[in-house]
Amino acid sequence: MNQGVEIDHVFPTVLSATENLRLPYDESRLFVCHIESKNQHDSLRRLSGAFAGRPIVALVGESSNSMSVVHAMRDGAAQVVMLPLDVDDFREAITSVALQFGHSASKSRVIAISGAHGGVGATTIAVNLAYELAQTFQLDTVIAELSLNCGVLASYLNIEPQFTTQELFQRGHEVDIYAIKKALYPFGDRLSILAGPSHAATSPSVKPLAISHLIHSLRQLAEVVILDVPSTLDEAQLIALDAADEVVLVADQTVPSLQLTVESLRLGIRTHSPWVVINRFDPNVQALDRARIQKALSIDEIRTVALDHDAIMSSVNCGTPLRTSFPRSKALADIDSLARDVLGISLPLNGPGVAHGLLSNLAHTLGIR
């Protein structure tokens, strides 16, 4: 109730839920079951069998012993919480359920954003796109910075994460999803940040498998994963682009930038059918208007993000996304349009009555109604 989650059904016993609840095979639910005695374990087993694939959190009475916990797990409980209820313990249980059941890696979308070269504002677009998806479109979103040397994401958002990708990559492909979750820095209700190393250091030797494993694990933690990919044109960049569902290639409205964009497309990025975005676009520059740029790049269509220097620089210097400081920014409107195009979203998903927080996010992903 505190988290705005709507309860679908309430049953007096586990057995009555098994006998009376009917669910279509493709609808998920989270079951929270109070187990008062060992005699109810058979009922828990029947519930788990009847609704296979739906997570169960078992609330076990304080008089129960350790074997009762073991039996509850064997009978189908994904998590066991001892009574009387401890709020922090319950939250940890729900978090674990969210990790195990909350997101299907096959349904999550990964968007890789990379500049044709440094300095075109790819990180600015990545940050604001991620924030819009989380806050305006109400999608659980992670933005991950894949810089192997000195990243800027933490400085950009004025945050100090305890862990970065440096620690994760040091563990190689053996890093588990719990370590990755611990490295995520929450930024608002639905956005989490995975920053690159904040200090210059010798680039670690990162195996391709470690990068692929990290991206696959992030898929399980969010509906949308935004990858801020350095424009290095090396194996690490190509691995990240290969792992993405959509690729956004950012350039600016200058001849040198367009020349480097042509080179990037020639060296393999074109095979990813990227969305080419011209940042800081000024329609008054007739020598490099939309039609001429499309012809120079040999592509049918480009996206543009408007030149909005004062708003962008102010938000960067304040460590805030455009939405919080300049909600009427022309650049922000173009980024929202890009989000709709890339994800195929016709309208924003936010509105009055939308629930926030961990339980509501879990309810959203599990289909609790």
GIQUIWO-V940287 format. One line per field, one symbol per residue. psi: psi as a letter, one per 30 degrees, with the letter a starting at -180 (. if undefined). Layout:
psi->???
This chain:
psi->efggkkkelkkfleeeeeffkkklfgkllkkjkjjflfffeeeeeeeeeehkfkkkjkjklfflaefeeeeeefgfkekkkkklkkeeeeeeeeeeeeeefekkeffkkkjkkklflkgfgeeeeeeeeeeeeeeefhkjkkkkkgkfcjlfeeeeghlikelafeeefffaffklfeeeeffkjkiaegkkkjllkfkklkkljkkeeeeeeeeeeeefflekkkkjkkifhaeeeeeeeeflekkjkkllhleeeeeeeeeeeegffefghljkkjlhkjffiffhleeeeeeefhlfkllkkkjieeeeeeeeffhkleefeifgkeeeeeeeeeeeeefhkelkfllkgkllleeeeeeeffgk.
